[in-house]
Amino acid sequence: MTTRTKTFGVAAAIAAIALSIPTAVSALAEPTPAPTPPPIPVAASDVPEPKGPECGALKEAAPTGAGSFSSMMTQTASAAIASIPELSTFSQAISGQVNPAVNLVGVLDNGPYNVFAPTDAAFAKLDPGELESLKNNPEELTSVLYYHMALGYLGPDTIEGKLTSQQGAQLTITGSGDNIKVDDVAKVVCGGITAASAKIYMIDTVLNPNEALPGTATTTTSPTSTSETTTTSPTETTPPAAPTESLPAEATPTEAPA
């Protein structure tokens, strides 16, 4: 009786092990995803302070919530831009709401980018015909919007210099802190707003790549490509190419006199 009981127990154990093997293999093949951890709150003291004459008003208007500087630090570039009421036109332009053929959100959020975002007041300064042309010409609109983006993640104290825009031409940034200008035509009203994939600089004028300062690159990048960001001193010029060495021309022999 004892022997039969032991035999039955061993058989049951073997059967249990056999049944557990497929379950174990399945568990290895398809692991259960870990639960998403709750977002970590960002202390206001950890957020780099944006600089510019209108930063104080922006901070006062949205001390907390989606449009606050601390909240934007954890948002993508497009979400942060959309949360600033003064950038509504620019937000619509980059997200396909101005022209469905032009949606740059996927590119912008795959930064990091320094974004020079014209305010609604900046767009209002455009001639109505020029604004209508941008709306109806996707290639022109894409070119202009890409000219407002440059790879990098620079704060207002280190942004000065030349940046190669996503459009291909170079942007010239002068000044720092509370006094920054772009291409000598647009003033930064609040700069260095930190998002997860961008540093946002609100500017008071829409930039035009066709009016870039002399000596800048003119190659246009494709909408899905990225260009390397270079930062130099604004007074620094590209050194001329080294001269190509050439061999002296062979002298023609002079015929000896008879």
C-alpha positions as CSV (number, residue, x, y, z in Angstrom):
1,M,0.0,0.0,0.0
2,T,2.8,2.4,0.9
3,T,4.7,1.7,-2.4
4,R,1.5,2.3,-4.5
5,T,0.9,5.6,-2.7
6,K,4.5,6.8,-3.3
7,T,4.3,5.8,-6.9
8,F,1.1,7.7,-7.3
9,G,2.7,10.8,-5.6
10,V,5.7,10.7,-8.0
11,A,3.4,10.4,-11.0
12,A,1.3,13.4,-9.9
13,A,4.4,15.5,-9.3
14,I,5.8,14.7,-12.8
15,A,2.4,15.6,-14.3
16,A,2.4,18.9,-12.4
17,I,5.9,19.8,-13.7
18,A,4.9,18.9,-17.3
19,L,1.8,21.2,-17.1
20,S,3.9,24.0,-15.7
21,I,6.5,24.0,-18.5
22,P,4.3,25.5,-21.2
23,T,3.2,28.2,-18.8
24,A,6.7,29.1,-17.9
25,V,7.8,29.2,-21.6
26,S,4.8,31.4,-22.4
27,A,5.7,33.7,-19.5
28,L,9.2,34.1,-20.9
29,A,8.0,34.7,-24.4
30,E,5.4,37.3,-23.5
31,P,6.4,39.1,-20.3
32,T,3.7,41.1,-18.5
33,P,4.4,44.8,-19.0
34,A,5.4,46.7,-15.8
35,P,2.9,49.2,-14.6
36,T,3.6,52.8,-15.7
37,P,5.1,54.7,-12.8
38,P,3.3,57.9,-11.7
39,P,4.9,61.1,-13.1
40,I,7.5,62.6,-10.8
41,P,6.5,66.2,-9.8
42,V,9.0,68.8,-10.9
43,A,10.0,71.4,-8.3
44,A,9.8,75.0,-9.5
45,S,13.3,75.5,-8.2
46,D,14.6,72.9,-10.7
47,V,13.2,74.7,-13.8
48,P,15.7,77.0,-15.5
49,E,14.3,80.5,-15.5
50,P,13.4,81.8,-19.0
51,K,14.6,85.3,-19.7
52,G,13.0,88.2,-21.6
53,P,10.8,91.3,-21.1
54,E,7.5,89.3,-21.2
55,C,8.5,86.3,-19.2
56,G,7.2,87.8,-16.0
57,A,3.7,88.3,-17.5
58,L,3.6,84.7,-18.8
59,K,4.6,83.3,-15.4
60,E,2.0,85.4,-13.6
61,A,-0.7,84.4,-16.1
62,A,0.0,80.7,-15.6
63,P,1.7,80.0,-12.3
64,T,0.5,76.4,-12.3
65,G,-1.1,74.0,-14.8
66,A,-0.4,73.1,-18.4
67,G,0.9,76.6,-19.4
68,S,3.3,77.0,-16.4
69,F,7.0,76.9,-16.9
70,S,7.3,73.9,-14.5
71,S,4.6,71.9,-16.4
72,M,6.1,72.6,-19.8
73,M,9.4,71.1,-18.7
74,T,7.8,67.7,-18.9
75,Q,5.9,68.3,-22.2
76,T,6.9,67.7,-25.8
77,A,7.8,70.8,-27.8
78,S,4.5,70.8,-29.7
79,A,2.4,70.4,-26.5
80,A,4.3,73.2,-24.7
81,I,3.8,75.5,-27.6
82,A,0.1,74.7,-27.8
83,S,-0.2,75.5,-24.1
84,I,1.0,79.1,-24.6
85,P,-2.0,81.2,-25.8
86,E,0.3,83.8,-27.4
87,L,1.7,81.1,-29.8
88,S,-1.7,79.8,-31.1
89,T,-1.0,80.7,-34.7
90,F,2.4,79.1,-34.7
91,S,1.0,76.1,-33.0
92,Q,-1.7,75.8,-35.7
93,A,0.9,76.2,-38.5
94,I,3.2,73.4,-37.3
95,S,0.4,71.0,-36.6
96,G,-1.5,70.9,-39.9
97,Q,-4.3,73.3,-38.9
98,V,-3.2,76.1,-41.3
99,N,-2.5,73.7,-44.2
100,P,-3.2,69.9,-43.8
101,A,-0.2,69.2,-46.0
102,V,2.2,70.7,-43.4
103,N,2.4,68.9,-40.1
104,L,5.8,69.2,-38.5
105,V,4.9,67.9,-35.0
106,G,6.6,64.5,-35.5
107,V,9.9,66.3,-36.5
108,L,9.7,68.9,-33.8
109,D,9.0,66.4,-31.0
110,N,11.9,64.3,-32.1
111,G,14.4,67.0,-31.2
112,P,16.0,68.5,-29.3
113,Y,15.5,71.8,-31.1
114,N,15.9,75.5,-30.4
115,V,12.5,76.8,-31.6
116,F,12.1,80.5,-32.5
117,A,8.3,80.7,-32.2
118,P,6.6,83.9,-33.6
119,T,3.8,85.2,-31.4
120,D,0.3,85.9,-32.7
121,A,1.3,89.6,-32.7
122,A,4.2,88.7,-35.0
123,F,2.0,87.0,-37.5
124,A,-0.4,89.9,-37.3
125,K,2.4,92.2,-38.7
126,L,2.6,90.2,-41.9
127,D,0.9,91.6,-45.0
128,P,-2.4,89.8,-45.5
129,G,-1.3,88.7,-49.0
130,E,1.9,87.2,-47.6
131,L,0.0,85.3,-44.9
132,E,-2.5,84.0,-47.5
133,S,0.4,82.9,-49.7
134,L,1.9,80.9,-46.8
135,K,-1.4,79.2,-46.1
136,N,-1.9,78.1,-49.7
137,N,1.7,77.1,-50.5
138,P,2.8,74.1,-48.5
139,E,6.4,74.2,-49.8
140,E,6.8,77.9,-48.8
141,L,5.1,77.3,-45.5
142,T,7.3,74.4,-44.7
143,S,10.4,76.4,-45.6
144,V,9.5,79.3,-43.4
145,L,8.6,77.0,-40.4
146,Y,11.8,75.0,-40.7
147,Y,13.7,78.3,-40.7
148,H,12.4,78.8,-37.2
149,M,13.9,75.5,-35.9
150,A,17.6,74.6,-35.3
151,L,19.0,71.5,-33.7
152,G,20.3,72.0,-30.2
153,Y,19.2,72.7,-26.6
154,L,20.7,76.1,-25.7
155,G,19.7,78.5,-22.9
156,P,19.4,82.3,-23.2
157,D,22.9,82.8,-21.8
158,T,24.6,80.5,-24.4
159,I,22.4,80.8,-27.6
160,E,24.5,83.6,-29.1
161,G,26.1,82.7,-32.4
162,K,25.1,81.1,-35.7
163,L,22.8,78.1,-35.8
164,T,22.0,76.1,-39.0
165,S,18.3,76.0,-39.3
166,Q,16.3,72.9,-40.3
167,Q,15.5,74.8,-43.5
168,G,19.3,74.9,-44.4
169,A,20.1,78.6,-44.1
170,Q,21.8,79.9,-41.0
171,L,20.2,81.9,-38.2
172,T,22.2,84.7,-36.5
173,I,21.6,85.2,-32.9
174,T,23.0,88.2,-31.1
175,G,22.9,89.1,-27.4
176,S,22.0,87.0,-24.4
177,G,19.8,86.9,-21.3
178,D,17.0,89.5,-21.5
179,N,18.3,91.1,-24.7
180,I,18.4,88.6,-27.7
181,K,17.7,89.3,-31.4
182,V,17.5,86.8,-34.3
183,D,18.7,87.9,-37.7
184,D,18.8,91.4,-36.4
185,V,15.0,91.7,-37.1
186,A,13.2,89.7,-34.4
187,K,13.4,90.3,-30.7
188,V,13.1,87.5,-28.2
189,V,10.3,88.5,-25.8
190,C,10.7,85.4,-23.7
191,G,13.4,82.9,-24.3
192,G,14.7,79.6,-23.0
193,I,11.3,78.1,-22.1
194,T,12.2,74.5,-21.4
195,A,10.2,71.6,-22.9
196,A,11.2,67.9,-23.0
197,S,12.4,68.2,-26.6
198,A,13.1,71.9,-27.1
199,K,14.1,75.3,-25.8
200,I,11.4,77.7,-26.9
201,Y,12.2,81.3,-27.8
202,M,9.1,83.6,-28.4
203,I,9.9,86.2,-31.0
204,D,8.1,89.4,-32.1
205,T,8.6,89.0,-35.9
206,V,8.2,86.1,-38.4
207,L,11.6,85.2,-39.8
208,N,12.1,85.0,-43.6
209,P,14.7,82.5,-44.9
210,N,15.0,84.6,-48.1
211,E,16.2,87.5,-46.0
212,A,18.8,85.7,-44.0
213,L,21.9,87.7,-43.2
214,P,24.7,87.5,-45.9
215,G,27.1,84.7,-45.7
216,T,24.7,82.0,-44.6
217,A,24.1,78.6,-46.0
218,T,21.3,78.3,-48.6
219,T,20.9,74.5,-48.9
220,T,17.4,73.4,-48.1
221,T,16.9,70.2,-46.2
222,S,14.1,67.7,-46.9
223,P,11.2,67.7,-44.4
224,T,12.3,64.3,-42.9
225,S,16.0,65.0,-42.6
226,T,17.9,66.7,-39.8
227,S,20.8,69.0,-40.1
228,E,23.7,69.4,-37.7
229,T,23.6,72.4,-35.5
230,T,26.7,74.5,-35.3
231,T,27.3,77.4,-32.9
232,T,30.0,80.0,-33.5
233,S,30.6,83.5,-32.5
234,P,28.4,85.9,-34.5
235,T,31.5,87.7,-35.7
236,E,33.3,84.6,-36.7
237,T,33.5,83.8,-40.4
238,T,34.1,80.5,-42.1
239,P,37.8,80.3,-43.0
240,P,38.4,80.2,-46.8
241,A,39.3,76.9,-48.4
242,A,42.9,76.1,-48.7
243,P,44.3,77.0,-52.1
244,T,44.7,74.0,-54.4
245,E,48.3,73.4,-55.2
246,S,49.0,73.1,-58.9
247,L,52.1,72.2,-60.8
248,P,53.9,75.0,-62.8
249,A,53.1,75.0,-66.5
250,E,55.7,73.3,-68.7
251,A,57.9,75.8,-70.4
252,T,57.9,75.8,-74.2
253,P,61.4,75.1,-75.4
254,T,63.0,78.0,-77.3
255,E,64.4,77.1,-80.8
256,A,68.2,77.5,-80.9
257,P,69.5,79.9,-83.6
258,A,70.9,78.3,-86.7
